[in-house]
């Protein structure tokens, strides 16, 4: 939409994405109503963030009658399409949008968009560091991480570069694709939201659906879900992976322990894999993806290497919390799907005490259970999904030791008792945090705190 003046916009959800949309739309003369199911007593900080702006608040529920005064419904990322208010808006034919779609409609510069079932935050963060090393203040990083870029779009110029992490939830409403679009992988995730892998894949695919022949699509060639989308790409396709790079294709690859980049048919040696600070094959893929994205964006090799060699990772993603009594404690709270936990397990050769649990997302646990049987001797379960995970572990033959607790704090204490010198204690839950915490970050911070209290 080119002109929001006078448009009546109903925003559903007053978290950071909804607040960013409300702020920008109100400043561009839209008539904004912000709706959240939380009561007014819990909304003080949100209302203060929009103080002085002409925003109407409807709190404590989602009454259908507020749609009567709406031309457009703007969704925050966590709002499912099955929400009765959303379903009624669709029935009435109201258009849907979100803060990222609005940003893409007005952004004046080139855009890089990154999505995937796993690794998108690490990859986006590293690409952002590469871009800042190359462009300085002209590089902007946000989207599904950090501050929504809609907060800054009015200050951007044509010479800038915008790097966005984009989730499947956001992609459901989007009809604009970035100039450089990277789909890292597509593995079972968020099936509690999307229902089927077909629907989930279709949401991810929207990142490239609206590209032109002048744009670039970047795909993880070792991941079947992402790689099959090469046939749907409209522009140039480049890839990344640990496998050999196909003849005639540009991209990033690993050969004899060294990362390489092929630019327009010329192979360039980057750096040795053991010079990276990140553990795990999945993180090696994330770094290769970042080089592929950075190259497609025209970033200098010097800037990309500088960022990659100094990158320490992102909090709550295989983060070393401490070493105590010869035991290393790792925080991988971001692992909210079994596939991510499997990647974490494969990152270690040491014996592991594994903390599994949280809330299930209607995902299969069988493959993880088999890997645990092969690789993990001691497991501590916690949270809502504990019984479902226990059943899968026992069906697979189970670990050598299995204990179960209601909450994470009890699980941490149990892990401390089970761990021996030389072990890794790994919080990589496989489930979401919403049974006990606000989000995976709060869960990771609580884990850090409870581990530190053991010292």
C-alpha positions as CSV (number, residue, x, y, z in Angstrom):
1,X,0.0,0.0,0.0
2,X,1.5,3.3,-1.1
3,X,-0.6,5.7,1.0
4,X,-1.8,4.9,4.5
5,X,-3.4,8.3,5.1
6,X,-6.8,7.8,6.6
7,X,-6.7,4.0,6.3
8,X,-8.3,2.3,9.3
9,X,-5.8,-0.3,10.5
10,X,-6.5,-2.8,13.3
11,X,-3.3,-4.2,14.8
12,X,-3.6,-7.5,16.6
13,X,-0.9,-8.1,19.2
14,X,1.0,-5.4,21.1
15,X,4.4,-7.0,21.4
16,X,7.4,-5.4,19.6
17,X,6.2,-6.1,16.1
18,X,2.7,-4.7,16.8
19,X,4.1,-1.7,18.6
20,X,6.5,-0.9,15.6
21,X,3.6,-1.1,13.2
22,X,1.4,1.1,15.4
23,X,4.1,3.7,15.7
24,X,4.9,3.9,12.0
25,X,1.3,3.8,10.8
26,X,0.2,6.5,13.3
27,X,3.1,8.7,12.2
28,X,1.9,8.2,8.6
29,X,-1.6,9.3,9.3
30,X,-3.4,6.0,9.5
31,X,-6.2,5.5,12.0
32,X,-4.7,2.9,14.3
33,X,-6.4,0.6,16.7
34,X,-4.2,-1.7,18.8
35,X,-5.8,-4.8,20.2
36,X,-4.3,-7.3,22.7
37,X,-5.9,-10.0,24.8
38,X,-4.0,-8.9,27.9
39,X,-5.7,-6.6,30.4
40,X,-4.8,-3.0,30.8
41,X,-3.0,-3.7,34.1
42,X,-0.3,-5.6,32.1
43,X,0.0,-3.1,29.3
44,X,1.7,-0.1,31.0
45,X,5.1,-0.5,29.3
46,X,3.5,-1.0,25.8
47,X,1.2,2.1,26.3
48,X,4.1,4.2,27.4
49,X,6.1,3.2,24.3
50,X,3.3,4.8,22.2
51,X,2.6,7.8,24.4
52,X,1.7,10.9,22.5
53,X,0.6,9.0,19.4
54,X,-3.1,8.8,18.2
55,X,-3.6,5.1,18.9
56,X,-6.9,3.6,20.2
57,X,-6.4,0.7,22.6
58,X,-8.8,-2.3,22.9
59,X,-7.5,-4.6,25.6
60,X,-8.6,-7.7,27.5
61,X,-10.0,-9.8,24.5
62,X,-10.6,-9.8,20.8
63,X,-14.2,-8.6,20.3
64,X,-15.3,-9.2,16.7
65,X,-17.1,-5.9,16.4
66,X,-13.8,-4.0,16.3
67,X,-13.5,-5.3,12.7
68,X,-16.4,-3.0,11.7
69,X,-14.1,0.0,11.8
70,X,-11.1,-1.6,10.0
71,X,-9.9,-1.5,6.4
72,X,-6.8,-3.6,7.1
73,X,-5.8,-6.2,9.8
74,X,-2.1,-6.1,10.8
75,X,-0.9,-9.3,12.6
76,X,1.9,-9.7,15.0
77,X,4.1,-12.8,14.4
78,X,2.7,-14.9,17.2
79,X,-1.0,-14.5,16.1
80,X,-2.3,-17.7,14.4
81,X,-4.6,-17.5,11.4
82,X,-7.0,-19.6,13.3
83,X,-7.6,-16.8,15.8
84,X,-11.4,-16.1,15.6
85,X,-10.8,-12.4,14.9
86,X,-8.4,-13.2,12.0
87,X,-10.8,-15.9,10.6
88,X,-13.6,-13.4,10.7
89,X,-11.5,-10.7,8.9
90,X,-10.7,-13.3,6.2
91,X,-14.4,-14.1,5.9
92,X,-15.1,-10.4,5.4
93,X,-12.4,-10.1,2.8
94,X,-10.2,-7.7,4.8
95,X,-6.6,-7.7,3.6
96,X,-3.9,-8.9,6.1
97,X,-0.5,-7.5,6.6
98,X,2.3,-7.3,9.2
99,X,5.2,-5.0,10.1
100,X,7.6,-6.8,7.7
101,X,5.3,-6.5,4.8
102,X,4.8,-2.8,5.5
103,X,8.5,-2.3,5.7
104,X,9.1,-4.1,2.4
105,X,6.5,-1.8,0.7
106,X,8.4,1.3,1.7
107,X,12.1,0.4,2.1
108,X,14.2,2.5,-0.3
109,X,17.3,0.1,-0.4
110,X,18.3,-3.4,-1.3
111,X,17.0,-6.1,1.1
112,X,18.4,-9.5,2.2
113,X,15.9,-11.9,3.7
114,X,16.9,-15.1,5.6
115,X,14.6,-17.9,6.8
116,X,14.9,-21.5,7.7
117,X,13.8,-24.0,10.3
118,X,17.1,-23.7,12.1
119,X,20.1,-21.4,12.0
120,X,18.4,-18.2,10.7
121,X,19.2,-16.0,13.7
122,X,22.9,-17.1,13.8
123,X,23.2,-16.6,10.0
124,X,21.3,-13.3,10.0
125,X,23.5,-12.0,12.9
126,X,26.7,-13.0,11.1
127,X,25.6,-11.5,7.8
128,X,24.7,-8.3,9.7
129,X,28.2,-8.2,11.2
130,X,29.7,-8.7,7.8
131,X,27.6,-5.9,6.4
132,X,28.4,-3.5,9.2
133,X,32.1,-4.3,8.7
134,X,31.6,-3.4,5.0
135,X,29.0,-0.6,5.1
136,X,29.1,0.7,8.7
137,X,26.0,2.6,9.7
138,X,24.5,2.0,6.3
139,X,23.7,-1.7,7.3
140,X,20.6,-2.4,9.2
141,X,19.7,-5.7,10.9
142,X,16.3,-6.8,12.2
143,X,13.0,-8.4,11.3
144,X,12.2,-11.4,13.5
145,X,15.2,-10.6,15.7
146,X,16.1,-7.4,17.5
147,X,14.2,-4.2,16.7
148,X,11.7,-4.3,13.8
149,X,13.3,-2.4,11.0
150,X,10.0,-0.5,10.4
151,X,11.2,1.7,13.3
152,X,14.1,3.0,11.2
153,X,12.9,2.8,7.6
154,X,12.2,6.5,7.3
155,X,15.8,7.3,7.9
156,X,17.1,4.8,5.4
157,X,18.5,5.8,2.0
158,X,19.0,4.1,-1.4
159,X,22.7,3.3,-0.5
160,X,21.8,1.3,2.6
161,X,21.4,-2.4,3.0
162,X,18.6,-4.0,5.1
163,X,19.1,-7.6,6.5
164,X,16.0,-9.3,7.8
165,X,15.4,-12.6,9.6
166,X,11.9,-13.6,8.5
167,X,9.8,-16.3,10.1
168,X,7.2,-18.6,8.5
169,X,4.6,-16.8,10.6
170,X,5.5,-13.4,9.0
171,X,5.8,-14.9,5.5
172,X,2.1,-16.1,5.6
173,X,1.0,-12.5,5.0
174,X,3.8,-11.3,2.7
175,X,3.5,-10.5,-1.0
176,X,7.0,-9.0,-1.5
177,X,10.3,-10.9,-1.7
178,X,13.7,-9.5,-0.8
179,X,16.4,-8.9,-3.5
180,X,18.5,-11.6,-1.9
181,X,16.5,-14.4,-0.4
182,X,18.1,-17.3,1.6
183,X,16.2,-20.5,2.6
184,X,18.6,-22.4,4.8
185,X,16.7,-25.5,5.5
186,X,13.1,-26.8,5.9
187,X,12.6,-29.5,8.5
188,X,9.6,-30.3,10.8
189,X,8.8,-27.3,12.9
190,X,5.8,-25.2,14.0
191,X,3.4,-27.9,12.9
192,X,1.2,-26.8,15.8
193,X,0.8,-23.6,13.8
194,X,0.9,-24.7,10.2
195,X,-0.7,-28.2,10.5
196,X,1.3,-30.0,7.8
197,X,4.7,-29.9,6.3
198,X,3.2,-28.9,3.0
199,X,1.7,-25.8,4.5
200,X,4.9,-25.0,6.4
201,X,7.0,-25.4,3.3
202,X,4.6,-23.2,1.3
203,X,5.0,-20.5,3.9
204,X,8.8,-20.7,3.7
205,X,8.7,-20.7,-0.1
206,X,6.9,-17.3,-0.1
207,X,10.3,-15.8,0.6
208,X,11.2,-16.4,-3.0
209,X,7.7,-16.5,-4.6
210,X,7.7,-12.7,-5.5
211,X,11.3,-12.3,-6.6
212,X,12.2,-11.1,-10.1
213,X,14.8,-12.5,-12.5
214,X,17.2,-9.8,-11.3
215,X,17.1,-11.2,-7.7
216,X,19.1,-13.9,-6.1
217,X,17.9,-17.1,-4.4
218,X,20.3,-18.9,-1.9
219,X,19.5,-22.4,-0.9
220,X,21.0,-25.0,1.4
221,X,21.9,-27.8,-1.1
222,X,22.4,-30.5,1.6
223,X,18.8,-30.0,2.9
224,X,16.2,-31.7,0.7
225,X,13.4,-29.4,1.8
226,X,15.3,-26.3,0.8
227,X,17.1,-27.7,-2.2
228,X,14.0,-28.8,-4.0
229,X,12.9,-25.1,-4.2
230,X,15.6,-24.4,-6.7
231,X,13.1,-25.2,-9.4
232,X,10.8,-22.5,-8.2
233,X,13.5,-19.7,-8.2
234,X,12.9,-16.9,-10.6
235,X,16.4,-15.4,-10.6
236,X,19.9,-16.6,-10.1
237,X,20.4,-19.5,-7.7
238,X,23.5,-20.0,-5.6
239,X,24.0,-22.5,-2.8
240,X,25.9,-23.5,0.3
241,X,26.7,-26.8,1.9
242,X,29.3,-29.2,3.1
243,X,28.9,-31.3,-0.1
244,X,30.8,-30.5,-3.3
245,X,29.4,-27.5,-5.2
246,X,27.7,-28.5,-8.4
247,X,29.6,-27.7,-11.6
248,X,28.7,-24.3,-13.0
249,X,27.1,-23.0,-9.8
250,X,28.4,-20.3,-7.5
251,X,28.2,-20.6,-3.8
252,X,30.0,-21.7,-0.6
253,X,31.4,-25.1,0.2
254,X,33.8,-27.1,2.4
255,X,36.8,-28.9,1.0
256,X,39.6,-30.6,3.1
257,X,38.6,-28.7,6.3
258,X,38.6,-25.3,4.6
259,X,35.7,-23.0,3.7
260,X,35.6,-21.9,0.0
261,X,33.6,-19.5,-2.0
262,X,33.0,-19.7,-5.8
263,X,32.4,-16.3,-7.4
264,X,31.4,-16.3,-11.0
265,X,33.3,-19.5,-11.6
266,X,36.4,-18.5,-9.6
267,X,37.1,-20.5,-6.4
268,X,38.4,-18.6,-3.4
269,X,39.9,-20.1,-0.3
270,X,38.3,-18.4,2.8
271,X,39.5,-19.9,6.2
272,X,39.9,-23.1,8.0
273,X,36.9,-24.5,9.7
274,X,38.8,-25.0,13.0
275,X,39.5,-21.3,13.1
276,X,35.8,-20.6,13.7
277,X,34.6,-20.1,17.3
278,X,31.3,-22.0,16.8
279,X,30.8,-25.7,17.5
280,X,28.9,-28.1,15.4
281,X,28.3,-29.0,11.8
282,X,25.1,-27.0,11.8
283,X,27.0,-23.8,12.7
284,X,29.5,-24.6,9.9
285,X,26.6,-24.5,7.5
286,X,25.4,-21.3,9.0
287,X,28.8,-19.7,8.3
288,X,28.8,-21.0,4.8
289,X,25.3,-19.6,4.3
290,X,26.5,-16.2,5.6
291,X,29.3,-16.1,3.1
292,X,26.9,-17.0,0.3
293,X,24.5,-14.2,1.3
294,X,27.2,-11.7,1.8
295,X,28.7,-12.5,-1.6
296,X,25.3,-12.1,-3.3
297,X,25.0,-8.7,-1.6
298,X,28.3,-7.5,-2.9
299,X,30.1,-7.4,0.5
300,X,33.9,-7.3,0.4
301,X,35.8,-10.5,1.1
302,X,37.9,-8.7,3.7
303,X,34.8,-7.6,5.7
304,X,33.2,-11.0,5.5
305,X,36.4,-12.8,6.7
306,X,36.9,-10.2,9.6
307,X,33.3,-10.8,10.9
308,X,33.5,-14.6,10.5
309,X,36.8,-15.0,12.3
310,X,35.7,-12.9,15.3
311,X,32.1,-14.2,15.6
312,X,31.4,-15.8,19.0
313,X,27.8,-16.9,18.3
314,X,24.4,-15.7,19.6
315,X,23.2,-16.2,23.2
316,X,21.1,-19.3,23.9
317,X,22.6,-21.2,20.9
318,X,25.1,-23.7,22.1
319,X,26.3,-21.0,24.5
320,X,29.0,-22.1,27.0
321,X,27.7,-21.0,30.4
322,X,30.5,-22.1,32.6
323,X,32.8,-25.0,33.6
324,X,32.4,-26.4,37.1
325,X,34.3,-29.4,38.5
326,X,35.4,-30.5,35.1
327,X,31.8,-30.3,33.7
328,X,30.9,-27.9,31.0
329,X,27.4,-26.4,31.0
330,X,25.9,-25.4,27.7
331,X,22.7,-23.4,27.0
332,X,20.9,-24.2,23.8
333,X,17.5,-23.0,24.9
334,X,16.8,-21.9,21.3
335,X,16.3,-25.7,20.4
336,X,12.5,-25.7,20.3
337,X,12.3,-28.6,17.9
338,X,13.8,-32.1,18.0
339,X,15.8,-31.5,14.9
340,X,17.6,-28.7,16.6
341,X,18.4,-30.8,19.6
342,X,19.8,-33.5,17.3
343,X,22.2,-30.9,15.7
344,X,23.3,-29.9,19.2
345,X,24.0,-33.5,20.3
346,X,26.1,-34.0,17.2
347,X,28.3,-31.0,18.1
348,X,29.9,-32.9,21.0
349,X,32.1,-35.9,21.2
350,X,32.2,-35.8,25.1
351,X,29.6,-37.7,27.2
352,X,26.4,-35.7,27.5
353,X,23.8,-35.2,30.3
354,X,20.9,-34.0,28.2
355,X,18.0,-31.8,29.5
356,X,14.9,-32.3,27.3
357,X,11.4,-30.9,27.7
358,X,9.2,-27.9,27.5
359,X,6.0,-27.8,25.4
360,X,5.5,-30.0,22.4
361,X,4.8,-28.5,18.9
362,X,3.2,-31.6,17.5
363,X,6.5,-32.8,16.1
364,X,7.9,-36.3,15.8
365,X,10.4,-37.3,18.5
366,X,11.4,-40.8,17.1
367,X,14.6,-39.7,15.3
368,X,15.8,-37.8,18.3
369,X,15.1,-40.8,20.6
370,X,17.2,-43.1,18.4
371,X,20.1,-40.6,18.4
372,X,19.8,-40.4,22.2
373,X,20.0,-44.1,22.4
374,X,23.2,-44.1,20.4
375,X,24.8,-41.1,21.8
376,X,23.5,-40.0,25.2
377,X,23.7,-42.0,28.4
378,X,21.8,-39.7,30.8
379,X,18.7,-37.7,30.2
380,X,16.7,-35.4,32.5
381,X,13.2,-34.6,31.4
382,X,11.1,-31.6,32.4
383,X,7.9,-29.7,31.5
384,X,4.7,-30.6,29.7
385,X,6.2,-32.7,27.0
386,X,8.1,-35.0,29.4
387,X,5.7,-37.9,29.2
388,X,5.6,-37.8,25.4
389,X,9.4,-37.7,25.2
390,X,9.7,-40.5,27.7
391,X,7.5,-42.7,25.6
392,X,9.6,-42.1,22.5
393,X,12.9,-42.7,24.4
394,X,11.6,-46.0,26.0
395,X,10.3,-47.1,22.6
396,X,13.8,-46.6,21.1
397,X,15.5,-48.5,23.9
398,X,16.1,-45.5,26.2
399,X,19.2,-43.9,27.6
400,X,21.2,-45.6,30.4
401,X,19.7,-43.2,33.0
402,X,16.4,-41.3,32.8
403,X,14.9,-38.9,35.3
404,X,11.9,-36.7,35.1
405,X,10.9,-33.5,36.9
406,X,8.2,-30.9,36.7
407,X,10.3,-27.8,36.1
408,X,13.6,-26.8,34.7
409,X,15.2,-25.8,38.0
410,X,14.7,-29.3,39.4
411,X,16.1,-30.7,36.2
412,X,19.2,-28.5,36.6
413,X,19.8,-29.8,40.1
414,X,19.4,-33.4,38.9
415,X,21.9,-32.8,36.1
416,X,24.4,-31.5,38.6
417,X,24.1,-34.7,40.5
418,X,24.4,-36.9,37.5
419,X,27.3,-35.2,35.8
420,X,30.9,-36.4,36.1
421,X,34.2,-34.6,35.3
422,X,34.6,-34.5,31.5
423,X,30.9,-34.4,30.8
424,X,28.8,-31.9,28.9
425,X,25.5,-30.8,30.5
426,X,23.4,-29.7,27.6
427,X,20.1,-27.8,27.8
428,X,18.7,-28.4,24.4
429,X,15.0,-29.0,25.2
430,X,13.4,-29.8,21.8
431,X,10.2,-28.2,23.0
432,X,9.1,-24.6,23.4
433,X,9.4,-22.6,26.6
434,X,5.7,-21.6,26.9
435,X,4.7,-24.1,29.6
436,X,7.0,-22.4,32.1
437,X,8.6,-19.2,30.6
438,X,7.7,-16.2,28.4
439,X,10.1,-17.3,25.6
440,X,13.3,-19.3,25.0
441,X,15.4,-16.3,26.1
442,X,13.8,-16.2,29.5
443,X,14.3,-20.0,29.8
444,X,18.0,-19.6,28.8
445,X,18.5,-16.8,31.3
446,X,16.9,-18.8,34.1
447,X,19.1,-21.8,33.2
448,X,22.2,-19.6,33.4
449,X,21.1,-18.3,36.8
450,X,20.3,-21.7,38.3
451,X,23.6,-23.1,37.0
452,X,25.5,-20.2,38.5
453,X,23.8,-20.9,41.9
454,X,25.4,-24.4,41.8
455,X,28.9,-22.8,42.0
